[in-house]
């Protein structure tokens, strides 16, 4: 588990997996923005109580900042 209280340093090719474990049913939206500005929606929809895991992903070139956006709500 990696806390997101500070930026995470990584290199191109490093693998990671995102796990979300809601304590109650909710709606969740997960978007990853790459260092080249492109964005990918990893998940959008309802989540039951319990864990959801993304596929294994890799950080890609060009070097820069990648951003992860997670929005969780009881209502859609």
VENFENWO-V460531 format. One record per residue. N is the residue number from 1. RES is the residue in three letters. SS is DSSP state (~ for helix, > for strand, _ for the rest). PSI is psi in whole degrees, -180 to 180 (999 if undefined). OMEGA is omega in whole degrees, 0 to 359 (none if undefined). Layout:
BEGIN
n->N res->RES ss->SS psi->PSI omega->OMEGA
n->N res->RES ss->SS psi->PSI omega->OMEGA
END
This chain:
BEGIN
n->1 res->UNK ss->_ psi->134 omega->179
n->2 res->UNK ss->_ psi->118 omega->176
n->3 res->UNK ss->_ psi->146 omega->181
n->4 res->UNK ss->_ psi->34 omega->178
n->5 res->UNK ss->_ psi->-11 omega->180
n->6 res->UNK ss->_ psi->158 omega->177
n->7 res->UNK ss->_ psi->147 omega->178
n->8 res->UNK ss->_ psi->126 omega->178
n->9 res->UNK ss->_ psi->135 omega->179
n->10 res->UNK ss->_ psi->171 omega->179
n->11 res->UNK ss->_ psi->159 omega->175
n->12 res->UNK ss->_ psi->137 omega->180
n->13 res->UNK ss->_ psi->-16 omega->179
n->14 res->UNK ss->_ psi->138 omega->182
n->15 res->UNK ss->> psi->150 omega->176
n->16 res->UNK ss->> psi->162 omega->176
n->17 res->UNK ss->_ psi->137 omega->179
n->18 res->UNK ss->_ psi->131 omega->177
n->19 res->UNK ss->> psi->129 omega->177
n->20 res->UNK ss->> psi->129 omega->183
n->21 res->UNK ss->> psi->82 omega->181
n->22 res->UNK ss->> psi->147 omega->179
n->23 res->UNK ss->_ psi->-9 omega->178
n->24 res->UNK ss->_ psi->159 omega->177
n->25 res->UNK ss->_ psi->143 omega->182
n->26 res->UNK ss->> psi->177 omega->172
n->27 res->UNK ss->> psi->141 omega->186
n->28 res->UNK ss->> psi->140 omega->177
n->29 res->UNK ss->> psi->125 omega->181
n->30 res->UNK ss->> psi->122 omega->180
n->31 res->UNK ss->> psi->135 omega->176
n->32 res->UNK ss->> psi->128 omega->176
n->33 res->UNK ss->> psi->122 omega->182
n->34 res->UNK ss->_ psi->170 omega->182
n->35 res->UNK ss->_ psi->-19 omega->178
n->36 res->UNK ss->_ psi->4 omega->176
n->37 res->UNK ss->_ psi->-12 omega->178
n->38 res->UNK ss->_ psi->152 omega->180
n->39 res->UNK ss->> psi->146 omega->179
n->40 res->UNK ss->> psi->130 omega->174
n->41 res->UNK ss->> psi->116 omega->180
n->42 res->UNK ss->> psi->-34 omega->182
n->43 res->UNK ss->> psi->141 omega->175
n->44 res->UNK ss->> psi->111 omega->179
n->45 res->UNK ss->> psi->-167 omega->182
n->46 res->UNK ss->> psi->145 omega->173
n->47 res->UNK ss->> psi->133 omega->174
n->48 res->UNK ss->_ psi->167 omega->174
n->49 res->UNK ss->_ psi->133 omega->183
n->50 res->UNK ss->> psi->177 omega->189
n->51 res->UNK ss->> psi->145 omega->169
n->52 res->UNK ss->> psi->137 omega->179
n->53 res->UNK ss->> psi->137 omega->176
n->54 res->UNK ss->_ psi->166 omega->170
n->55 res->UNK ss->_ psi->165 omega->175
n->56 res->UNK ss->_ psi->129 omega->182
n->57 res->UNK ss->> psi->163 omega->179
n->58 res->UNK ss->> psi->144 omega->170
n->59 res->UNK ss->_ psi->141 omega->185
n->60 res->UNK ss->_ psi->161 omega->172
n->61 res->UNK ss->_ psi->157 omega->3
n->62 res->UNK ss->_ psi->157 omega->178
n->63 res->UNK ss->_ psi->147 omega->179
n->64 res->UNK ss->_ psi->-159 omega->181
n->65 res->UNK ss->_ psi->129 omega->171
n->66 res->UNK ss->_ psi->143 omega->183
n->67 res->UNK ss->> psi->145 omega->178
n->68 res->UNK ss->> psi->125 omega->180
n->69 res->UNK ss->> psi->126 omega->178
n->70 res->UNK ss->> psi->122 omega->177
n->71 res->UNK ss->> psi->125 omega->180
n->72 res->UNK ss->> psi->136 omega->181
n->73 res->UNK ss->> psi->150 omega->174
n->74 res->UNK ss->_ psi->-26 omega->178
n->75 res->UNK ss->_ psi->150 omega->180
n->76 res->UNK ss->_ psi->999 omega->none
END
